[in-house]
Amino acid sequence: VNDKHMVFSPAVKRLEIVECDLEKPSEIGPAISNSSVVICCIGASEKEVLDVTGPYRIDYQATKNLIDA
């Protein structure tokens, strides 16, 4: 954070980081149940570079699951 005042802003105090498996749609609803804003930071795994389905599964299908929730 470049501006030390941002760390203490009211928005940051209300920030909650939640993890869930976006490939499991049943986990998404409970994870974001009371959220007013969702920020999604996902991408296909670099550990599985030979898995050609990764970008489709994660970048498309998992993102779609989140939107549908």
C-alpha distances in whole Angstrom, upper triangle without the diagonal:
4,6,7,9,7,7,11,12,15,14,12,14,17,15,17,17,20,22,25,28,28,31,33,33,34,31,29,30,30,26,25,28,27,23,23,20,20,18,19,18,21,23,26,26,26,28,31,31,35,35,35,35,31,30,33,32,28,27,30,32,29,27,30,31,28,29,32,31
4,6,9,8,9,13,13,17,16,14,17,19,18,21,20,24,26,29,31,31,34,36,36,38,34,32,34,33,30,28,31,30,26,26,23,23,20,22,21,24,26,29,29,29,31,34,34,37,37,38,38,34,32,35,35,31,30,33,35,32,30,33,34,31,31,35,34
4,5,6,8,10,11,14,14,13,15,18,17,20,21,24,27,30,32,32,36,37,37,38,35,33,34,33,30,28,31,29,26,25,22,23,21,23,22,26,28,31,31,32,34,37,37,40,40,40,40,36,35,37,37,33,32,34,36,33,31,34,35,31,32,35,34
4,5,6,8,9,13,14,12,14,17,16,19,20,24,26,30,32,33,36,37,37,38,35,33,34,33,29,28,30,28,26,25,23,24,22,24,23,27,29,32,32,32,35,37,38,42,41,42,41,38,36,39,38,34,33,36,37,34,32,35,36,32,33,36,35
4,5,6,7,10,12,10,12,15,15,19,20,24,27,30,33,33,37,37,37,38,35,32,33,32,29,27,29,27,24,23,22,23,22,24,24,28,30,34,34,34,37,39,40,43,43,43,42,39,37,39,39,35,34,36,38,35,32,35,35,32,32,36,34
4,5,5,9,9,7,10,13,12,16,17,21,23,27,29,29,33,34,33,34,31,29,29,29,26,24,26,24,21,20,18,19,18,21,20,24,27,30,31,31,34,36,37,40,39,40,39,35,34,36,35,31,30,32,34,31,29,31,32,28,29,32,30
4,6,9,9,6,8,11,11,14,15,19,21,25,28,28,32,33,32,33,30,28,28,27,24,23,25,23,20,20,18,19,18,20,20,24,26,30,30,30,32,35,36,39,38,39,38,35,33,36,34,31,30,32,34,30,28,31,31,28,29,32,30
4,7,8,7,7,10,11,14,16,20,23,27,30,30,34,34,34,34,31,29,29,28,25,24,25,22,20,20,19,20,20,23,23,26,29,33,33,34,35,38,39,43,42,42,41,37,36,38,37,33,33,35,36,32,31,33,33,29,30,33,31
4,5,5,7,9,10,14,16,20,23,26,29,29,33,33,33,33,30,28,28,27,24,22,23,21,18,17,16,18,18,21,22,25,29,32,33,34,36,38,39,43,41,42,40,37,35,37,36,32,31,33,34,31,29,31,31,27,28,31,29
4,6,5,7,9,12,15,19,22,25,28,28,32,32,31,31,28,26,25,24,22,20,21,18,16,15,15,17,17,21,22,26,29,33,33,35,37,39,40,43,42,42,40,37,36,37,36,32,31,33,34,30,28,30,30,26,26,29,27
4,5,5,6,10,13,16,19,22,25,25,29,29,28,28,25,23,22,22,19,17,18,15,13,12,11,13,14,17,18,22,25,29,30,32,34,35,37,40,38,38,37,33,32,33,32,28,28,29,30,27,25,27,26,23,23,26,24
4,5,5,9,11,14,18,21,24,24,28,28,27,28,25,22,23,22,19,17,19,16,14,14,13,14,13,17,17,21,24,27,28,29,31,33,35,38,36,37,36,32,31,32,31,28,27,29,30,26,24,27,26,23,24,26,24
4,6,8,11,15,18,21,25,25,29,29,28,28,25,23,23,21,19,17,19,16,14,15,14,16,16,19,20,23,27,30,30,32,33,35,37,40,39,39,38,34,33,35,33,30,29,31,32,28,26,29,28,24,25,28,25
4,6,10,13,16,19,23,23,27,26,25,25,22,20,19,18,16,14,15,12,11,11,11,13,14,17,18,22,25,29,29,31,33,34,36,39,37,38,36,33,32,33,31,28,28,29,29,26,24,26,25,21,22,25,22
4,7,10,13,16,20,20,24,24,23,23,20,18,18,17,14,12,14,12,10,11,10,10,11,14,15,18,22,25,25,27,29,31,32,35,34,34,32,29,28,29,28,24,24,26,26,23,21,23,22,19,20,23,20
4,6,10,13,17,17,21,21,20,20,17,15,15,14,11,10,12,11,9,11,11,10,11,13,14,17,20,23,23,26,27,29,31,33,31,33,30,27,27,28,26,22,23,24,24,21,20,22,20,17,19,21,18
4,7,10,14,15,18,18,18,18,15,13,15,14,10,10,13,13,11,13,12,10,9,11,11,13,17,20,20,22,23,25,27,30,28,29,27,24,23,25,23,19,20,22,22,18,17,20,19,15,18,20,17
4,7,10,12,15,15,15,15,11,10,12,10,7,8,11,12,10,13,12,10,10,10,11,13,16,18,19,21,22,23,26,28,26,27,25,22,22,23,20,17,18,20,19,15,15,18,16,13,16,18,15
4,7,9,12,12,13,13,10,9,12,11,7,10,13,14,13,16,15,12,11,10,10,11,14,16,16,18,19,20,23,25,23,24,22,19,19,20,17,15,16,18,17,13,14,17,14,12,16,17,15
4,6,9,8,9,10,6,7,10,9,7,9,12,15,14,17,16,13,13,11,12,11,14,15,15,19,19,19,22,24,21,23,20,17,18,18,15,13,15,16,15,11,12,14,12,10,14,15,13
4,5,6,8,9,7,7,11,11,10,12,15,18,17,20,18,15,15,12,12,10,12,13,13,17,17,17,19,21,18,19,16,14,15,15,12,10,13,14,12,8,11,13,10,10,14,14,13
4,5,6,9,7,6,10,12,10,11,14,17,16,18,16,13,13,10,11,9,11,12,13,17,18,17,19,21,18,18,15,13,13,13,10,8,10,11,9,5,7,9,7,7,10,11,10
4,6,9,9,9,12,14,13,15,17,20,19,22,20,17,17,13,14,11,12,12,13,17,17,16,18,19,15,16,13,11,12,11,8,8,11,10,8,5,9,10,7,9,12,12,12
4,6,6,7,10,12,11,13,15,19,19,21,20,17,18,15,16,14,16,15,16,20,20,19,22,22,19,20,16,15,16,15,11,11,14,14,10,8,11,12,8,10,13,12,11
4,5,5,8,10,10,12,13,17,16,19,18,15,17,15,17,15,17,17,19,23,23,22,24,25,21,22,18,17,18,16,13,13,15,14,10,8,10,10,6,8,10,9,7
4,6,7,8,9,11,12,16,16,19,19,17,19,17,19,18,20,20,21,25,25,24,27,28,24,25,21,20,21,19,16,16,18,17,14,12,14,13,10,10,13,11,9
4,6,6,6,9,10,14,14,18,17,15,16,15,17,16,18,19,20,23,23,23,26,27,24,25,21,20,21,20,16,15,18,17,15,12,13,14,10,10,13,12,10
4,6,5,6,8,12,11,14,14,11,13,12,14,14,17,18,19,23,24,23,26,27,24,25,21,19,19,18,16,14,16,15,13,10,11,11,8,7,10,10,6
4,5,5,6,9,10,13,13,12,14,14,17,17,20,22,23,27,27,27,29,31,28,28,25,23,23,22,19,18,19,18,16,13,13,13,10,9,10,10,6
4,6,5,9,10,14,14,13,16,16,18,18,21,23,24,28,28,28,31,32,29,30,27,25,25,24,21,20,21,21,19,16,16,17,13,12,14,13,10
4,6,8,9,12,12,10,12,12,15,15,19,21,21,25,25,26,28,30,27,28,25,23,23,23,20,18,19,19,18,14,14,16,13,10,13,14,10
4,6,5,9,9,8,10,11,14,15,19,21,23,26,27,27,29,31,29,29,26,24,23,23,20,18,19,19,18,15,14,15,12,9,11,12,9
4,6,9,11,10,14,15,18,19,23,25,26,30,30,31,33,35,32,32,29,27,26,26,23,21,22,22,20,17,17,17,14,12,13,13,9
4,7,9,10,14,16,19,21,24,27,28,31,32,33,35,37,34,35,32,29,29,28,26,24,24,24,23,20,19,19,17,14,15,16,12
4,5,7,10,13,16,18,22,25,26,29,30,31,33,35,33,33,30,27,26,26,24,22,22,22,21,18,17,18,16,13,13,15,12
4,7,10,13,17,19,23,26,28,31,32,33,34,37,34,34,31,29,27,27,26,23,23,23,22,20,18,18,17,14,14,15,13
4,7,10,13,16,19,23,25,27,29,30,31,34,31,31,29,26,24,25,23,20,20,20,20,18,15,16,16,12,12,15,13
4,6,10,12,16,19,21,24,26,26,28,30,28,28,25,22,21,21,20,17,16,17,17,14,12,14,13,9,10,13,11
4,7,10,13,17,18,21,23,24,25,28,26,26,24,20,19,20,19,15,14,16,17,14,11,14,14,10,11,15,14
4,6,10,13,15,18,20,20,21,24,22,22,20,17,15,16,15,12,11,12,13,10,8,11,12,9,10,13,13
4,7,11,12,14,17,18,19,22,20,20,19,15,14,16,15,11,10,13,14,11,10,13,14,11,13,17,16
4,7,9,12,14,14,15,18,16,16,15,11,10,12,11,7,7,10,11,9,8,12,12,11,13,16,16
4,6,9,11,12,12,15,13,13,12,9,7,10,10,6,6,9,11,9,9,13,14,13,15,18,18
4,7,9,8,9,11,9,10,9,5,5,8,8,5,6,10,11,10,11,14,15,15,17,19,20
4,5,6,7,10,9,11,11,7,9,12,11,8,10,13,14,13,14,17,18,18,20,22,22
4,5,5,9,10,11,12,9,10,14,14,12,13,16,17,16,17,21,21,21,24,26,26
4,6,9,9,12,13,10,13,16,15,13,15,18,19,18,19,22,22,23,25,27,27
4,5,5,9,10,8,10,13,12,12,14,16,17,16,18,21,21,22,25,26,26
4,5,7,10,8,10,13,13,13,14,17,18,18,19,22,23,23,26,27,28
4,6,9,9,11,13,14,14,16,18,18,19,21,23,24,25,27,28,29
4,5,6,9,10,10,11,13,15,15,16,18,20,20,22,24,25,26
4,6,7,8,9,11,12,13,14,15,17,18,20,21,23,24,26
4,6,5,6,8,10,10,10,12,14,15,16,18,20,21,22
4,5,5,6,8,9,10,10,12,14,15,16,18,20,21
4,6,5,5,7,9,10,11,13,14,15,17,18,20
4,6,6,5,6,8,10,11,12,14,15,16,18
4,6,6,5,6,9,10,10,12,14,15,16
4,6,6,5,7,9,10,11,13,14,15
4,6,6,6,9,10,11,12,14,16
4,6,5,6,9,10,11,12,14
4,5,5,6,9,10,10,12
4,5,5,6,9,10,11
4,5,5,6,9,10
4,5,5,6,9
4,6,5,6
4,5,5
4,5
4
